[in-house]
């Protein structure tokens, strides 16, 4: 098993999604689809106490841990076996993720080559069928 060299813990300043203004009032407004309020009298835009919080640059993640998965790896989407060669020297920092449109036959080849190169594949079991089914 490949283990990441990343040691510092991932700290999120905010884990909750930002709620869209008045999404609790209207069912047609999705709660998670944030839109910045633009009205001249809008309470959320004017940052009144007790209103929904607005996203701002201060909520950004630490540059060192941005885009890190919980296991400490960064993700690289792989479409073919040749893409794996990019991770040859970076196998402690990056993990491969096979793109969703890759066929089962190519996936098998990618997973086998990744094992040879000691590269972690996050979704190695996807689209794999057992030997009896073939």
N, C-alpha and C positions, 0 to 999 in steps of 0.2 A: 504494500500500500504506500502511495506517495503522500508525504506529509508536507504541508506548507511551511515556508520559512518565516512567514508573517507572525510576529509575536505580540504586538500591541493589540489590546482589545478594541472591538468596534463599539463606539459610543454614538448613539443617535440622539440628537437634541430634541427631536419630537418623533414619536412613532405613530401618533394618530394622524389620520388624513384631515386635510383642511376642509371644513364644511362650507358648501355654497350658501350664500345669503338667501334666506327665505325658502330653502329646500325642505324645511320642516313644515312649511305652510302649503306647498303645492306638490302633489304627487308626480307631476310631470317633470319636476326638476330633480335630477339625480343628486344624491347627497355628496358623492365623491367627485363630481365634475366641477372643479373649482373654476369660477369666473370672477375676475376682479370687478367689484362694484364701481360704477362710473357716475352715479347720481350726485347732484350737487348737495343734497341734504342727507346722503346715505350715512347711517350710524356706523356701519362696519368700516367704510372707507375712512371715516373721521376718527376711527379707533376709540369709540366710546367704551366705557367700562361695562363689562358684562356681555359684550357682543362677541360674535365669532372672530377668531384671530385670522389675520391675513398672512399668507406666506411672504417671507422676505429673505433677503440674502443671508441674514444672520442664522437662519435655520440650517444652513448648508453643513454637510459632513466634513470631517477632517480630511484634508487632501491625501494623507497617507492611507486612510482606510476607506476612501470613497470607492464605490462599486465592488467592494470586497464581499464575497459570499461568507456565510458564518464559519465555514471551515478554513478561511484565510486565503482562498484562491481567488484570482480574477478569472473571469470567463472569456473564452474566445470561441466564437461560433465557427465550426469546421464544416466544410461542404464536401471535401474529398481527402484522400490519403495524403496528397501533396501538401495540404494545409497543415497537417500534423508536423511536418518537418520544421515549420516555423517555431514550434514549441520545444524543439529538441534541447536547446540550452536553457529554456525557461520553465522546465517542468516542475520546479519547486514554487514558482510564482503564478503560473497560469494553468487553468484546467480547460480541457476541450469540452465543448458542448456541440453535439451533432445537430445540424440544422434540421428543422421539421420536415423539409421536403426531400430528404435523402432516402433512397430506397433501402429495403431491408438487406438486400444483397451487398450494397456498398457499405452500409452500417457495419455489417459483420467484418468486412475488410478493414474498416477504420478502427474498430475495437481491437482487432488482432494486432494491427500495427502499433496502436497506442500502448498495448501491453509490452511489446518488444522495446519501445522507446521509453517505457516507464512514465507514461503521461496519464494523468487522471482524466477519465471521461465521466462527466456528471450524469448523462442520461444513456449509459451503455446498454441498459436493459430494454430500452424502448424499441418497439416493433420486432423484437426477437421472439421467435416461436420455438417451442421445444422440438426435439428431434423426431418425436413420434408423429407430429403433425405433417411433416414434410413428405 
